[in-house]
Amino acid sequence: MNEGWIKLHRQLLKNDIWRHDKTAWCLFETLLLIVDTKTGSWSGGRFQLSEAYGDINPSTLYKALLRLENAKMVTLSSNTRWTKVSICKWSEYQSNGNTKRSQPSNNQVTTSSQPSNTLTRSKEVRSKNITKVIGEVPEVYGKPEINNMFDKWNEVIGYKIESNIQRNRNACSNLIKKHGTDGVSKLILGVAKSNEDKYAPRISDFISLQSKYNDLIAWGKRISSSEISKVVKI
């Protein structure tokens, strides 16, 4: 977890993103809190970043990220696995022990050196559920077993869950607590099989899987001659 201070200069009141694009601005603040304190960079996927931000559609979040890049507040470098986001001029305005006195431009932030004991009552900003980035290894958010189930869904069902992320993670967590990861994996296989039958319950994510679990099991029992009954029997 990154710990320490960030400071926002009053000059940011003139920043167009702050004034007119609250989604992008909140994303910028999130990035300030989660980037590596030495490099000013963060590497990961849209799902991880949307979880750090809050309940937001990853597609909406990515568009906001592009607006930050266009405003020259961040730079982006992507590959097939993740995107590396770097805060512009991080070393100039955020490095510890910075002695520069010039004012930053509207899209920059500045920090002071580590606070003395007289400032121990000041509020320290901390980010939650975030592990450090080491080199180019993307950060990991939340419980790995939930992340694995999201990956399993994408692999088996054929599409990513990109809406209501936090609600879907909560539903997935509840399913894991009740059935275990092996059970949820079997349920995902059952959902894939049910998509082939127009009379099966329509399940599009973990939220609907949780609410229609009994319907899925009942459907599996009705076609007991098929292997589906073995799939959903957990």
C-alpha positions as CSV (number, residue, x, y, z in Angstrom):
1,M,0.0,0.0,0.0
2,N,1.3,3.4,-0.9
3,E,1.4,5.7,2.1
4,G,2.2,9.4,2.5
5,W,1.1,12.8,1.4
6,I,-0.1,14.5,-1.8
7,K,-0.8,18.2,-2.1
8,L,-3.0,20.1,-4.6
9,H,-1.9,23.6,-5.6
10,R,-4.6,26.3,-5.6
11,Q,-3.7,27.0,-9.2
12,L,-5.7,23.8,-10.0
13,L,-8.9,25.9,-9.6
14,K,-8.2,27.2,-13.1
15,N,-7.8,23.7,-14.5
16,D,-10.5,22.9,-17.2
17,I,-10.7,19.2,-16.1
18,W,-11.4,20.3,-12.5
19,R,-14.0,22.8,-13.6
20,H,-15.9,20.9,-16.2
21,D,-15.1,17.2,-16.1
22,K,-15.6,15.8,-12.6
23,T,-15.3,12.1,-13.7
24,A,-11.9,12.7,-15.2
25,W,-10.8,14.8,-12.2
26,C,-11.8,12.1,-9.7
27,L,-9.9,9.6,-11.8
28,F,-6.8,11.9,-11.7
29,E,-7.1,12.1,-7.9
30,T,-7.4,8.3,-7.7
31,L,-4.2,8.0,-9.8
32,L,-2.4,10.4,-7.6
33,L,-3.2,8.1,-4.7
34,I,-2.3,4.7,-6.3
35,V,0.7,5.4,-8.5
36,D,4.1,4.2,-7.3
37,T,5.6,7.0,-5.2
38,K,9.0,6.8,-6.8
39,T,8.0,6.6,-10.5
40,G,4.6,8.2,-10.6
41,S,3.3,5.3,-12.6
42,W,0.7,2.6,-12.3
43,S,0.2,-0.5,-14.4
44,G,-3.0,-2.5,-14.6
45,G,-6.3,-3.0,-16.4
46,R,-9.5,-1.0,-16.6
47,F,-11.2,-3.4,-14.2
48,Q,-8.6,-2.9,-11.5
49,L,-8.6,0.9,-12.0
50,S,-12.4,1.1,-11.9
51,E,-12.4,-0.8,-8.6
52,A,-9.9,1.7,-7.1
53,Y,-12.1,4.6,-8.5
54,G,-15.4,3.1,-7.3
55,D,-18.4,1.7,-9.1
56,I,-17.9,3.0,-12.6
57,N,-18.2,1.4,-16.0
58,P,-14.7,0.5,-17.2
59,S,-15.5,1.9,-20.7
60,T,-16.5,5.3,-19.2
61,L,-13.4,5.3,-17.1
62,Y,-11.1,4.6,-20.1
63,K,-12.7,7.5,-22.0
64,A,-12.0,9.8,-19.0
65,L,-8.4,8.5,-19.0
66,L,-8.0,9.5,-22.6
67,R,-9.3,13.0,-21.7
68,L,-6.6,13.2,-19.0
69,E,-4.0,12.2,-21.6
70,N,-5.3,14.9,-24.0
71,A,-5.0,17.5,-21.3
72,K,-1.4,16.4,-20.8
73,M,-2.0,15.4,-17.2
74,V,-1.0,11.8,-17.8
75,T,0.7,9.7,-20.4
76,L,-0.5,6.2,-21.5
77,S,1.5,3.2,-22.7
78,S,-0.5,0.0,-23.5
79,N,0.1,-3.6,-24.4
80,T,-2.1,-6.6,-24.8
81,R,-2.2,-7.2,-21.0
82,W,-2.4,-3.9,-19.3
83,T,-2.0,-0.1,-19.5
84,K,0.8,1.9,-17.9
85,V,-0.4,5.3,-16.7
86,S,2.2,7.9,-15.7
87,I,1.5,11.3,-14.0
88,C,3.1,14.1,-16.0
89,K,6.1,15.7,-14.3
90,W,5.8,13.5,-11.2
91,S,9.4,13.8,-10.3
92,E,9.3,17.6,-10.6
93,Y,6.3,18.1,-8.4
94,Q,5.9,15.0,-6.3
95,S,9.3,13.8,-5.4
96,N,10.2,13.9,-1.7
97,G,12.4,16.7,-0.6
98,N,11.5,18.9,-3.5
99,T,12.9,22.4,-2.9
100,K,11.5,24.2,-6.0
101,R,9.5,27.3,-5.2
102,S,8.0,28.0,-8.7
103,Q,4.3,27.5,-9.0
104,P,3.1,24.4,-11.0
105,S,1.0,24.7,-14.1
106,N,-2.7,24.2,-13.7
107,N,-2.6,20.4,-14.3
108,Q,0.2,19.7,-11.8
109,V,0.4,18.9,-8.1
110,T,3.2,19.3,-5.6
111,T,4.3,17.7,-2.3
112,S,6.5,18.8,0.5
113,S,9.0,16.7,2.3
114,Q,7.9,14.3,5.0
115,P,5.9,16.1,7.7
116,S,7.6,16.7,11.0
117,N,6.2,15.5,14.4
118,T,4.3,18.8,14.7
119,L,2.1,17.7,11.8
120,T,1.2,14.3,13.0
121,R,-2.4,15.3,13.6
122,S,-2.8,16.3,9.9
123,K,-4.9,13.9,7.9
124,E,-2.9,11.3,5.9
125,V,-4.3,10.2,2.6
126,R,-4.2,6.4,2.2
127,S,-5.4,4.2,-0.7
128,K,-7.1,0.9,0.2
129,N,-6.6,-2.6,-1.0
130,I,-3.7,-1.6,-3.3
131,T,-0.4,-3.4,-3.5
132,K,2.8,-1.9,-4.8
133,V,3.8,-2.0,-8.4
134,I,7.1,-3.8,-8.9
135,G,8.6,-3.1,-12.3
136,E,6.0,-3.9,-15.0
137,V,3.9,-6.2,-12.9
138,P,0.3,-4.9,-12.7
139,E,-1.2,-4.1,-9.3
140,V,-3.7,-6.5,-7.8
141,Y,-6.9,-5.3,-6.3
142,G,-9.4,-7.1,-4.2
143,K,-9.5,-10.9,-3.5
144,P,-7.7,-13.0,-6.0
145,E,-10.4,-15.7,-6.0
146,I,-12.9,-13.1,-7.2
147,N,-10.5,-11.9,-10.0
148,N,-10.1,-15.5,-11.0
149,M,-13.8,-16.0,-11.3
150,F,-14.1,-12.9,-13.5
151,D,-11.4,-14.2,-15.7
152,K,-13.1,-17.6,-15.8
153,W,-16.4,-15.9,-16.8
154,N,-14.6,-14.1,-19.7
155,E,-12.9,-17.4,-20.8
156,V,-16.0,-19.6,-20.7
157,I,-18.9,-17.2,-21.5
158,G,-16.9,-15.2,-24.0
159,Y,-17.3,-11.7,-22.8
160,K,-16.1,-9.5,-19.9
161,I,-18.5,-8.2,-17.2
162,E,-18.0,-4.4,-17.6
163,S,-21.0,-2.9,-15.8
164,N,-22.0,-2.8,-12.1
165,I,-18.5,-4.0,-11.3
166,Q,-18.8,-3.6,-7.5
167,R,-22.2,-5.2,-7.3
168,N,-21.0,-8.1,-9.5
169,R,-17.9,-8.6,-7.3
170,N,-20.2,-8.6,-4.2
171,A,-22.4,-11.2,-5.9
172,C,-19.4,-13.3,-6.9
173,S,-18.1,-13.1,-3.3
174,N,-21.4,-14.4,-1.9
175,L,-21.4,-17.3,-4.4
176,I,-17.9,-18.2,-3.5
177,K,-18.8,-18.2,0.2
178,K,-21.7,-20.5,-0.4
179,H,-20.4,-22.8,-3.0
180,G,-16.6,-22.4,-3.1
181,T,-14.5,-21.5,-6.1
182,D,-14.9,-25.0,-7.7
183,G,-18.7,-24.7,-7.3
184,V,-18.8,-21.2,-8.9
185,S,-16.6,-22.5,-11.7
186,K,-19.2,-25.2,-12.4
187,L,-22.0,-22.7,-12.2
188,I,-20.2,-20.6,-14.9
189,L,-20.0,-23.8,-17.1
190,G,-23.7,-24.3,-16.4
191,V,-24.4,-20.7,-17.6
192,A,-22.5,-21.4,-20.8
193,K,-24.6,-24.5,-21.4
194,S,-27.8,-22.7,-20.6
195,N,-27.1,-20.1,-23.2
196,E,-27.6,-22.8,-25.8
197,D,-31.2,-23.4,-24.6
198,K,-33.9,-20.8,-25.2
199,Y,-35.9,-22.2,-22.4
200,A,-33.1,-21.9,-19.8
201,P,-33.0,-18.9,-17.4
202,R,-31.2,-15.9,-18.9
203,I,-28.1,-15.2,-16.9
204,S,-25.7,-12.4,-18.0
205,D,-23.5,-11.8,-15.0
206,F,-22.8,-12.8,-11.4
207,I,-25.7,-10.6,-10.1
208,S,-28.3,-12.5,-12.2
209,L,-26.4,-15.8,-11.5
210,Q,-26.9,-15.2,-7.7
211,S,-30.6,-14.3,-8.1
212,K,-31.4,-17.1,-10.6
213,Y,-29.3,-19.8,-9.0
214,N,-32.4,-21.9,-8.1
215,D,-33.8,-21.5,-11.6
216,L,-30.5,-22.7,-13.1
217,I,-30.4,-25.7,-10.8
218,A,-34.1,-26.5,-11.6
219,W,-33.4,-26.2,-15.3
220,G,-30.4,-28.6,-15.0
221,K,-32.6,-31.2,-13.2
222,R,-35.3,-31.0,-15.9
223,I,-32.8,-32.0,-18.6
224,S,-31.2,-34.7,-16.4
225,S,-30.5,-36.8,-19.4
226,S,-27.9,-34.2,-20.4
227,E,-24.5,-33.7,-18.9
228,I,-25.7,-30.3,-17.7
229,S,-27.1,-31.8,-14.6
230,K,-23.6,-32.9,-13.7
231,V,-22.2,-29.5,-14.4
232,V,-24.6,-27.5,-12.2
233,K,-24.8,-30.1,-9.4
234,I,-22.5,-28.7,-6.8
